[in-house]
């Protein structure tokens, strides 16, 4: 990953985790907790692509696994966010611009449901049956609802910051300065003359024509 992407992703992930642990988790809402960390990873993944999304998701999940008051095995949420970040990065548009909000909203709902199912599935493999006692259906519904309500305020802002940090004006200026002039290349390919040596070529052509004329005149006088 680029340095500017890392410098932006790390503060965003840390701030999202702090707000989620210190504010959202203490609201005591019924069912799931609004996953601000998941929405941040989704916003970054839809700009940086599947590789960047997987790396950011793994780092964010591992940080959430180690941050108190985590009560599950380390690496569990890292695996979940790594998979979700990779899949979300696959829907990145080629132009980098999303014209409709329908696509990101579908991604948010799918990520909320998928992360809950994957987290519960990994928990079942390691012997954690907390999801069964709470009710998996209620967790899925509330997770999708909370994340969908929070997404319009988080995902567009994260994507905007990611695009701003990903654009390097200095690099664009250098690449524009080093690139050849399109108009000069078109002229040189079309006429067969170099722009810098066009005058010299015309002068040489005129001198050759004068020499030819002089030779013809001398030949006529000798006859």
C-alpha positions as MATLAB code, in Angstrom:
seq = 'XXXXXXXXXXXXXXXXXXXXXXXXXXXXXXXXXXXXXXXXXXXXXXXXXXXXXXXXXXXXXXXXXXXXXXXXXXXXXXXXXXXXXXXXXXXXXXXXXXXXXXXXXXXXXXXXXXXXXXXXXXXXXXXXXXXXXXXXXXXXXXXXXXXXXXXXXXXXXXXXXXXXXXXXXXXXXXXXXXXXXXXXXXXXXXXXXXXXXXXXXXXXXXXXXXXXXXXXXXXXXXX';
ca = [
       0.000    0.000    0.000;
       1.037    3.588   -0.562;
       2.275    5.664    2.346;
      -0.535    8.216    2.019;
      -3.105    5.427    2.196;
      -1.567    4.077    5.394;
      -1.361    7.550    6.927;
      -5.081    8.030    6.308;
      -6.315    4.519    7.122;
      -4.639    4.222   10.522;
      -6.197    7.375   12.081;
      -9.621    6.588   10.606;
      -9.560    3.030   11.962;
      -8.380    4.161   15.403;
     -11.005    6.912   15.659;
     -13.753    4.543   14.498;
     -12.716    1.920   17.052;
     -12.570    4.444   19.895;
     -16.028    5.816   19.078;
     -17.461    2.323   18.752;
     -16.045    1.087   22.062;
     -16.555    4.217   24.129;
     -19.856    5.519   22.705;
     -21.803    3.078   20.529;
     -21.197    0.021   22.709;
     -22.523    1.921   25.762;
     -25.838    2.850   24.177;
     -27.207   -0.581   25.126;
     -29.301   -0.855   21.976;
     -31.334   -4.032   21.503;
     -29.549   -6.664   19.476;
     -26.251   -5.859   17.804;
     -23.963   -2.865   18.236;
     -23.599   -0.387   15.327;
     -20.334   -1.384   13.683;
     -18.575    1.872   12.840;
     -15.323    0.004   12.266;
     -16.960   -2.152    9.608;
     -18.331    0.909    7.787;
     -14.883    2.533    7.805;
     -13.312   -0.566    6.292;
     -16.047   -0.685    3.638;
     -15.507    2.946    2.654;
     -11.748    2.466    2.302;
     -12.109   -0.840    0.458;
     -14.464    0.627   -2.152;
     -11.782    3.189   -3.015;
      -8.541    1.211   -2.579;
      -9.715   -2.105   -4.052;
      -9.708   -5.679   -2.806;
      -6.027   -5.870   -1.820;
      -6.117   -2.644    0.171;
      -9.486   -3.598    1.635;
      -8.178   -6.967    2.824;
      -5.087   -5.428    4.433;
      -7.033   -2.638    6.110;
      -9.715   -5.062    7.260;
      -7.175   -7.419    8.788;
      -5.395   -4.601   10.621;
      -8.642   -3.051   11.860;
      -9.990   -6.411   13.001;
      -6.785   -7.316   14.799;
      -6.837   -3.964   16.575;
     -10.425   -4.619   17.645;
      -9.449   -8.101   18.879;
      -6.744   -6.658   21.111;
      -8.595   -3.564   22.321;
     -10.406   -3.855   25.662;
     -13.009   -5.020   26.542;
     -12.527   -7.756   23.918;
     -13.796  -11.094   25.212;
     -13.017  -13.341   22.256;
      -9.978  -15.028   20.754;
      -7.482  -12.740   19.049;
      -7.661  -12.956   15.280;
     -11.349  -13.808   15.104;
     -12.603  -10.378   14.035;
      -9.432   -9.832   11.996;
     -10.392  -12.786    9.822;
     -13.945  -11.479    9.447;
     -12.961   -7.953    8.417;
     -10.203   -9.251    6.138;
     -12.748  -11.282    4.151;
     -15.314   -8.461    4.168;
     -12.724   -5.888    3.061;
     -11.580   -8.127    0.229;
     -15.120   -8.730   -1.032;
     -16.071   -5.059   -0.719;
     -13.000   -4.074   -2.717;
     -14.157   -6.246   -5.601;
     -17.106   -3.912   -6.240;
     -14.821   -0.918   -6.716;
     -15.798    0.829   -9.990;
     -13.148    1.172  -12.678;
     -13.507    4.965  -12.774;
     -13.339    5.233   -8.978;
     -16.592    7.207   -8.949;
     -19.861    5.719   -7.679;
     -22.816    7.350   -9.450;
     -25.599    5.845   -7.322;
     -26.012    5.233   -3.606;
     -27.810    1.952   -4.206;
     -24.608   -0.032   -4.703;
     -22.895    1.076   -1.463;
     -26.109    0.527    0.522;
     -26.379   -3.023   -0.811;
     -22.730   -3.562    0.100;
     -23.379   -2.274    3.633;
     -26.345   -4.588    4.195;
     -24.480   -7.564    2.748;
     -21.405   -6.784    4.833;
     -23.435   -6.414    8.036;
     -25.182   -9.740    7.514;
     -22.069  -11.494    6.210;
     -19.823  -10.291    9.025;
     -22.360  -11.373   11.649;
     -22.746  -14.827   10.114;
     -19.005  -15.239    9.651;
     -18.273  -14.071   13.194;
     -20.842  -16.494   14.596;
     -19.517  -19.297   12.397;
     -15.927  -18.786   13.535;
     -17.172  -18.588   17.119;
     -18.962  -21.914   16.735;
     -15.727  -23.498   15.535;
     -13.844  -22.328   18.634;
     -16.675  -23.187   21.032;
     -18.268  -19.752   21.481;
     -22.063  -20.188   21.511;
     -23.018  -16.656   22.610;
     -24.819  -15.987   19.340;
     -27.237  -18.843   20.033;
     -28.283  -17.389   23.381;
     -28.788  -13.883   22.009;
     -30.611  -15.031   18.878;
     -28.929  -15.035   15.482;
     -32.003  -13.726   13.646;
     -32.256  -10.686   15.894;
     -28.545  -10.016   15.538;
     -28.730  -10.134   11.748;
     -31.724   -7.782   11.577;
     -30.410   -5.216   14.051;
     -26.882   -5.293   12.611;
     -28.170   -4.574    9.108;
     -30.579   -1.900   10.394;
     -28.052   -0.025   12.551;
     -25.300   -0.125    9.943;
     -27.701    0.974    7.205;
     -28.839    3.964    9.274;
     -25.264    4.929   10.107;
     -23.801    4.316    6.630;
     -24.955    7.569    4.901;
     -23.032    9.588    7.475;
     -19.859    7.473    7.471;
     -19.213    5.736    4.144;
     -19.405    8.808    1.839;
     -17.149   10.820    4.160;
     -14.576    8.019    4.348;
     -14.622    7.552    0.568;
     -14.197   11.300    0.037;
     -11.179   11.449    2.344;
      -9.698    8.341    0.712;
      -9.980    9.869   -2.772;
      -8.467   13.151   -1.597;
      -5.524   11.358    0.013;
      -5.063    9.075   -3.004;
      -4.720   11.995   -5.428;
      -1.113   13.242   -5.545;
      -0.957   16.625   -7.345;
       2.845   16.633   -7.316;
       2.981   13.242   -9.018;
       0.432   14.345  -11.595;
       2.484   17.459  -12.358;
       5.687   15.464  -12.778;
       4.022   12.893  -14.999;
       2.521   15.635  -17.157;
       5.903   17.324  -17.483;
       7.668   14.109  -18.453;
       5.021   12.962  -20.938;
       5.555   13.867  -24.608;
       3.447   16.533  -26.278;
       0.568   14.874  -28.112;
       0.259   17.607  -30.714;
       3.965   17.552  -31.583;
       3.922   13.758  -31.832;
       0.904   13.882  -34.128;
       2.557   16.516  -36.357;
       5.832   14.662  -36.599;
       4.139   11.360  -37.409;
       1.854   12.955  -39.964;
       4.380   15.049  -41.900;
       7.547   13.029  -41.457;
       9.415   16.169  -40.301;
      10.719   16.994  -36.894;
       9.313   20.150  -35.444;
      12.686   21.403  -34.230;
      14.436   20.731  -37.567;
      11.648   21.834  -39.893;
      13.334   25.101  -40.923;
      16.700   23.417  -41.491;
      15.051   20.782  -43.676;
      13.337   23.419  -45.807;
      16.604   25.348  -46.258;
      18.455   22.187  -47.302;
      15.743   21.350  -49.805;
      15.914   24.861  -51.312;
      19.720   24.663  -51.608;
      19.504   21.331  -53.416;
      16.967   22.702  -55.894;
      19.225   25.699  -56.634;
      22.215   23.436  -57.245;
      20.155   21.314  -59.634;
      19.052   24.376  -61.559;
      22.628   25.674  -61.800;
      23.812   22.324  -63.166;
      21.143   22.366  -65.821;
      22.053   25.916  -66.911;
      25.753   25.018  -67.224;
      24.879   21.994  -69.319;
      22.807   24.126  -71.702;
      25.655   26.673  -72.143;
      28.170   23.934  -72.986;
      25.890   22.662  -75.721;
];
